[in-house]
Amino acid sequence: MEPISNMFSSILNNERRHKHECIVYPASKLMGQVLRVMQKYGYVGEFEFVDDGRGGKFKIQLLGRVNDCGSVRPRFSSTIGEFEKWGKRFLPSRDVGILILTTPKGVIAHKEAREAGAGGQLLGYVF
């Protein structure tokens, strides 16, 4: 399974079981950047990287705010004008949730990408 998809499904499964903590492995820099975006928008609490000698893992504090999340496969390229289209496909309502994408400015949410005037590839969605 792809690591980003694995992270999203692990977070969602632990949220649905009302757990307060989630451990995701193997860890990667991209996963850390996605978690940083989720933390900025209040979907997860603190997270830390734990080096276990086998690729590492993330320990994530859950806040109970994730209703659904998932990765977008294949990684569709998106311009600023297409955020509305992808939002309709993956998010429940206009101002609910975020699309996470990788841009030349880093891994950011679609709201920040629209303000920065940057397009990129969709990684996932959270609401």
DRENPA-3360 file (N, C-alpha, C; in nm, 2 decimals, always signed):
BEGIN
1 = MEPISNMF = +0.08/-0.12/+0.00/+0.00/+0.00/+0.00/+0.09/+0.12/+0.00 ~ +0.04/+0.23/-0.06/+0.11/+0.35/-0.07/+0.12/+0.42/+0.07 ~ +0.23/+0.47/+0.11/+0.24/+0.53/+0.25/+0.14/+0.64/+0.28 ~ +0.12/+0.73/+0.19/+0.02/+0.84/+0.22/-0.12/+0.78/+0.24 ~ -0.16/+0.69/+0.15/-0.29/+0.63/+0.17/-0.30/+0.55/+0.30 ~ -0.19/+0.48/+0.34/-0.19/+0.41/+0.46/-0.20/+0.50/+0.58 ~ -0.14/+0.62/+0.57/-0.15/+0.72/+0.68/-0.29/+0.77/+0.70 ~ -0.35/+0.81/+0.58/-0.49/+0.86/+0.59/-0.59/+0.75/+0.64;
9 = SSILNNER = -0.57/+0.62/+0.60/-0.66/+0.52/+0.64/-0.64/+0.49/+0.79 ~ -0.52/+0.49/+0.84/-0.49/+0.47/+0.98/-0.55/+0.58/+1.07 ~ -0.53/+0.70/+1.02/-0.59/+0.81/+1.10/-0.74/+0.80/+1.11 ~ -0.80/+0.77/+0.99/-0.95/+0.76/+0.99/-1.00/+0.64/+1.07 ~ -0.93/+0.53/+1.06/-0.98/+0.41/+1.14/-0.96/+0.44/+1.29 ~ -0.86/+0.51/+1.34/-0.84/+0.54/+1.48/-0.94/+0.65/+1.52 ~ -0.97/+0.74/+1.44/-1.07/+0.84/+1.47/-1.21/+0.78/+1.49 ~ -1.24/+0.68/+1.40/-1.37/+0.62/+1.41/-1.38/+0.53/+1.54;
17 = RHKHECIV = -1.27/+0.48/+1.59/-1.27/+0.40/+1.71/-1.25/+0.49/+1.83 ~ -1.25/+0.62/+1.81/-1.24/+0.72/+1.92/-1.11/+0.71/+2.00 ~ -1.00/+0.67/+1.93/-0.87/+0.67/+1.99/-0.81/+0.81/+2.00 ~ -0.72/+0.83/+2.09/-0.66/+0.96/+2.11/-0.52/+0.97/+2.05 ~ -0.47/+0.86/+2.01/-0.33/+0.85/+1.95/-0.33/+0.75/+1.84 ~ -0.25/+0.78/+1.74/-0.23/+0.70/+1.62/-0.08/+0.68/+1.59 ~ -0.04/+0.56/+1.56/+0.10/+0.54/+1.52/+0.10/+0.50/+1.37 ~ +0.18/+0.57/+1.29/+0.18/+0.54/+1.15/+0.33/+0.51/+1.11;
25 = YPASKLMG = +0.35/+0.41/+1.04/+0.48/+0.37/+0.99/+0.47/+0.30/+0.85 ~ +0.57/+0.31/+0.77/+0.70/+0.39/+0.78/+0.67/+0.53/+0.76 ~ +0.76/+0.61/+0.81/+0.75/+0.76/+0.80/+0.83/+0.81/+0.68 ~ +0.79/+0.93/+0.64/+0.86/+1.00/+0.53/+0.85/+1.15/+0.55 ~ +0.93/+1.22/+0.48/+0.93/+1.37/+0.49/+0.80/+1.42/+0.44 ~ +0.75/+1.36/+0.33/+0.62/+1.40/+0.27/+0.51/+1.38/+0.37 ~ +0.51/+1.27/+0.44/+0.40/+1.25/+0.54/+0.41/+1.35/+0.65 ~ +0.53/+1.39/+0.69/+0.54/+1.49/+0.79/+0.49/+1.63/+0.74;
33 = QVLRVMQK = +0.51/+1.66/+0.62/+0.46/+1.79/+0.56/+0.31/+1.78/+0.55 ~ +0.25/+1.67/+0.52/+0.10/+1.65/+0.51/+0.04/+1.67/+0.65 ~ +0.11/+1.61/+0.75/+0.06/+1.62/+0.89/+0.07/+1.76/+0.94 ~ +0.17/+1.83/+0.90/+0.19/+1.97/+0.93/+0.07/+2.06/+0.88 ~ +0.03/+2.03/+0.76/-0.09/+2.10/+0.70/-0.21/+2.06/+0.78 ~ -0.23/+1.94/+0.81/-0.35/+1.89/+0.89/-0.35/+1.95/+1.03 ~ -0.23/+1.97/+1.09/-0.22/+2.03/+1.22/-0.26/+2.18/+1.21 ~ -0.21/+2.24/+1.11/-0.24/+2.39/+1.09/-0.39/+2.42/+1.08;
41 = YGYVGEFE = -0.46/+2.33/+1.02/-0.61/+2.35/+1.01/-0.69/+2.28/+1.12 ~ -0.62/+2.22/+1.22/-0.69/+2.17/+1.34/-0.74/+2.03/+1.33 ~ -0.70/+1.95/+1.23/-0.75/+1.82/+1.22/-0.68/+1.72/+1.30 ~ -0.55/+1.74/+1.33/-0.47/+1.66/+1.42/-0.40/+1.75/+1.52 ~ -0.36/+1.69/+1.63/-0.29/+1.77/+1.73/-0.14/+1.76/+1.71 ~ -0.06/+1.74/+1.81/+0.08/+1.73/+1.80/+0.12/+1.60/+1.74 ~ +0.23/+1.60/+1.67/+0.28/+1.47/+1.61/+0.43/+1.48/+1.63 ~ +0.49/+1.36/+1.64/+0.64/+1.35/+1.66/+0.69/+1.23/+1.58;
49 = FVDDGRGG = +0.81/+1.25/+1.53/+0.88/+1.14/+1.46/+0.96/+1.06/+1.56 ~ +0.95/+0.93/+1.55/+1.02/+0.84/+1.64/+1.10/+0.75/+1.55 ~ +1.24/+0.75/+1.57/+1.33/+0.67/+1.49/+1.34/+0.54/+1.55 ~ +1.29/+0.43/+1.49/+1.30/+0.30/+1.54/+1.40/+0.21/+1.47 ~ +1.48/+0.27/+1.38/+1.58/+0.20/+1.30/+1.53/+0.13/+1.18 ~ +1.40/+0.13/+1.16/+1.34/+0.06/+1.04/+1.26/+0.16/+0.95 ~ +1.30/+0.28/+0.94/+1.22/+0.37/+0.86/+1.15/+0.48/+0.94 ~ +1.14/+0.46/+1.07/+1.08/+0.55/+1.16/+0.93/+0.54/+1.16;
57 = KFKIQLLG = +0.87/+0.62/+1.25/+0.72/+0.62/+1.26/+0.68/+0.75/+1.32 ~ +0.55/+0.79/+1.29/+0.49/+0.91/+1.35/+0.39/+0.87/+1.45 ~ +0.40/+0.94/+1.57/+0.31/+0.93/+1.67/+0.22/+1.06/+1.67 ~ +0.09/+1.04/+1.64/+0.00/+1.15/+1.61/-0.11/+1.16/+1.72 ~ -0.13/+1.27/+1.77/-0.24/+1.30/+1.87/-0.36/+1.33/+1.79 ~ -0.47/+1.26/+1.81/-0.60/+1.28/+1.74/-0.69/+1.37/+1.82 ~ -0.76/+1.46/+1.75/-0.85/+1.55/+1.82/-1.00/+1.52/+1.80 ~ -1.03/+1.42/+1.72/-1.17/+1.38/+1.69/-1.24/+1.47/+1.59;
65 = RVNDCGSV = -1.16/+1.54/+1.51/-1.22/+1.63/+1.41/-1.23/+1.58/+1.27 ~ -1.17/+1.47/+1.24/-1.16/+1.41/+1.11/-1.29/+1.33/+1.08 ~ -1.37/+1.37/+0.99/-1.49/+1.29/+0.95/-1.45/+1.20/+0.83 ~ -1.37/+1.24/+0.74/-1.32/+1.16/+0.63/-1.19/+1.21/+0.58 ~ -1.11/+1.13/+0.53/-0.98/+1.17/+0.47/-0.94/+1.06/+0.38 ~ -0.86/+1.09/+0.28/-0.81/+0.99/+0.19/-0.71/+1.05/+0.09 ~ -0.64/+0.96/+0.02/-0.54/+1.01/-0.07/-0.61/+1.02/-0.21 ~ -0.56/+1.10/-0.30/-0.61/+1.11/-0.43/-0.51/+1.03/-0.52;
73 = RPRFSSTI = -0.56/+0.93/-0.59/-0.48/+0.85/-0.68/-0.55/+0.84/-0.81 ~ -0.49/+0.86/-0.92/-0.36/+0.90/-0.94/-0.34/+1.05/-0.90 ~ -0.22/+1.10/-0.89/-0.20/+1.23/-0.84/-0.23/+1.33/-0.96 ~ -0.35/+1.38/-0.96/-0.40/+1.47/-1.06/-0.33/+1.60/-1.05 ~ -0.28/+1.66/-1.16/-0.23/+1.79/-1.16/-0.35/+1.89/-1.16 ~ -0.33/+2.00/-1.09/-0.44/+2.09/-1.08/-0.39/+2.24/-1.09 ~ -0.47/+2.32/-1.16/-0.44/+2.46/-1.17/-0.53/+2.53/-1.07 ~ -0.51/+2.66/-1.06/-0.59/+2.74/-0.96/-0.74/+2.73/-1.00;
81 = GEFEKWGK = -0.77/+2.74/-1.13/-0.91/+2.73/-1.17/-0.98/+2.60/-1.15 ~ -0.90/+2.49/-1.13/-0.96/+2.36/-1.11/-0.98/+2.32/-0.97 ~ -0.94/+2.40/-0.87/-0.96/+2.37/-0.73/-1.11/+2.35/-0.70 ~ -1.20/+2.43/-0.77/-1.34/+2.42/-0.75/-1.39/+2.28/-0.79 ~ -1.34/+2.24/-0.91/-1.38/+2.11/-0.96/-1.34/+1.99/-0.87 ~ -1.22/+1.99/-0.82/-1.17/+1.89/-0.73/-1.24/+1.90/-0.59 ~ -1.27/+2.02/-0.55/-1.34/+2.04/-0.42/-1.48/+1.98/-0.43 ~ -1.55/+1.99/-0.54/-1.68/+1.93/-0.56/-1.67/+1.78/-0.56;
89 = RFLPSRDV = -1.56/+1.73/-0.61/-1.55/+1.58/-0.62/-1.52/+1.52/-0.48 ~ -1.43/+1.58/-0.41/-1.38/+1.52/-0.29/-1.43/+1.58/-0.15 ~ -1.48/+1.70/-0.15/-1.52/+1.76/-0.03/-1.68/+1.77/-0.02 ~ -1.74/+1.77/+0.10/-1.88/+1.77/+0.11/-1.95/+1.90/+0.08 ~ -1.88/+2.01/+0.10/-1.94/+2.14/+0.08/-1.83/+2.25/+0.05 ~ -1.87/+2.36/+0.01/-1.78/+2.46/-0.04/-1.67/+2.50/+0.06 ~ -1.71/+2.53/+0.18/-1.61/+2.58/+0.28/-1.57/+2.48/+0.38 ~ -1.60/+2.35/+0.36/-1.58/+2.25/+0.45/-1.46/+2.16/+0.40;
97 = GILILTTP = -1.36/+2.15/+0.48/-1.24/+2.06/+0.45/-1.14/+2.13/+0.37 ~ -1.03/+2.05/+0.34/-0.92/+2.10/+0.26/-0.87/+2.00/+0.17 ~ -0.82/+2.04/+0.05/-0.75/+1.96/-0.04/-0.60/+1.98/-0.01 ~ -0.52/+1.88/+0.00/-0.38/+1.89/+0.03/-0.31/+1.87/-0.10 ~ -0.22/+1.96/-0.14/-0.15/+1.94/-0.27/+0.00/+1.98/-0.25 ~ +0.08/+1.93/-0.34/+0.22/+1.96/-0.34/+0.24/+2.06/-0.46 ~ +0.31/+2.17/-0.43/+0.33/+2.28/-0.52/+0.48/+2.32/-0.52 ~ +0.52/+2.41/-0.61/+0.66/+2.46/-0.60/+0.68/+2.53/-0.47;
105 = KGVIAHKE = +0.58/+2.57/-0.40/+0.59/+2.64/-0.27/+0.59/+2.55/-0.15 ~ +0.58/+2.42/-0.18/+0.58/+2.32/-0.07/+0.44/+2.25/-0.07 ~ +0.42/+2.17/+0.04/+0.29/+2.10/+0.06/+0.20/+2.20/+0.13 ~ +0.09/+2.23/+0.07/+0.00/+2.33/+0.13/-0.14/+2.29/+0.10 ~ -0.24/+2.36/+0.16/-0.38/+2.34/+0.14/-0.42/+2.42/+0.01 ~ -0.54/+2.38/-0.05/-0.58/+2.45/-0.17/-0.61/+2.59/-0.14 ~ -0.65/+2.63/-0.02/-0.68/+2.77/+0.01/-0.56/+2.86/+0.00 ~ -0.45/+2.80/+0.05/-0.32/+2.88/+0.05/-0.27/+2.88/-0.09;
113 = AREAGAGG = -0.29/+2.77/-0.17/-0.24/+2.77/-0.31/-0.31/+2.87/-0.39 ~ -0.44/+2.89/-0.37/-0.52/+2.99/-0.44/-0.47/+3.13/-0.41 ~ -0.44/+3.15/-0.29/-0.38/+3.29/-0.25/-0.24/+3.31/-0.31 ~ -0.16/+3.20/-0.31/-0.03/+3.21/-0.36/-0.02/+3.21/-0.51 ~ -0.13/+3.17/-0.58/-0.13/+3.16/-0.72/-0.05/+3.05/-0.78 ~ -0.06/+2.94/-0.70/+0.02/+2.82/-0.74/-0.07/+2.70/-0.76 ~ -0.04/+2.62/-0.87/-0.11/+2.50/-0.89/-0.01/+2.38/-0.85 ~ -0.06/+2.26/-0.85/+0.02/+2.15/-0.82/-0.05/+2.02/-0.83;
121 = QLLGYVF = +0.00/+1.92/-0.77/-0.05/+1.78/-0.77/-0.13/+1.75/-0.64 ~ -0.25/+1.70/-0.66/-0.33/+1.67/-0.54/-0.27/+1.54/-0.47 ~ -0.26/+1.56/-0.34/-0.22/+1.44/-0.25/-0.33/+1.38/-0.18 ~ -0.42/+1.46/-0.13/-0.53/+1.40/-0.05/-0.63/+1.51/-0.01 ~ -0.73/+1.47/+0.07/-0.84/+1.56/+0.12/-0.87/+1.52/+0.26 ~ -0.92/+1.62/+0.34/-0.95/+1.60/+0.48/-1.08/+1.69/+0.50 ~ -1.18/+1.63/+0.57/-1.29/+1.71/+0.62/-1.35/+1.65/+0.74;
% end
